Amino acid sequence: MLEIRSINKTFNAGTVNAKHALKDLSLTLNDGDFVTVIGGNGAGKSTMLNAIAGVFPVDSGEILIDGMDVTHLPEYKRAQYIGRVFQDPMMGTAATMQIEENMALAARRGKPRTLRAGITKGERAGYKEALAELGLGLEDRMTSKVGLLSGGQRQALTLLMATLQRPKLLLLDEHTAALDPKTAQKVLEATDRIVSQNKLTTVMITHNMRDAIAHGNRLIMMYDGHVVVDVSGEEKKNLTVEQLLNLFSKASGSDEVSDKLVLS
């Protein structure tokens, strides 16, 4: 479903501030893979997600989604294949619009606009059912402005909106990092359920090693712009945080793991 072939990205090339963020990065995801991505600050995790989403062009290499070469497609054209949830709960929703209006916009992504009713009775019932599964009481507040919701509620809503039109690829960029632990757990539970029900190919960046081990069927660790650890199946299920740190040290030849990574 996703093929990354030897992509490179350097920011501020030719200056003293040059940063080679991605170095011959290659990665292949099969249809339905749920991959968690971990690594220290500056490892290239978010840069990789931005490259996949088309936020900026890569310097070299290729990116394919479901066999289609999207390397040179702009971000807005790739959006028809990709669902994305950001770290900031304020992104991904329109604060001045109602919950049901936000969901209606998401449901119509990629479809032609008409002068028909904005939300039909049947659609409203479907939205209510989907919101009820989140367990946050949003199904009873469908006409509330999204700006009145808590960060966790907005993030859960963004996740739901990103998957209403089943994307070929779901990108989660530390989508629980700004939430308190209890709310983060609820959002992660919703993530597991939605990904499983829709069999979504998913890439989830996290700083929390335990979450990286507990969720998904595959785990990769990045260091210095490329993948240094790639485990899946039973090997991943049986991993401990200590074993993961040892794997990282051996693969990278470095003991440099950020405090944030360890303390999470």
Secondary structure, 3 states (H helix, E strand, C coil): CEEEEEEEEEECCCCCCCEEEEEEEEEEECCCCEEEEEECCCCCHHHHHHHHHCCCCCCEEEEEECCEECCCCCHHHHCCCEEEECCCCCCCCCCCCEHHHHHHHHHCCCCCCCCCCCCCHHHHHHHHHHHHCCCCCHHHCCCCEHHHCCHHHHHHHHHHHHHHCCCCEEEEECCCCCCCHHHHHHHHHHHHHHHHHHCCCEEEECCCHHHHHHCCCEEEEEECCEEEEEEEHHHHHCCCHHHHHHHHHHHHCCCCCCHHHHHC
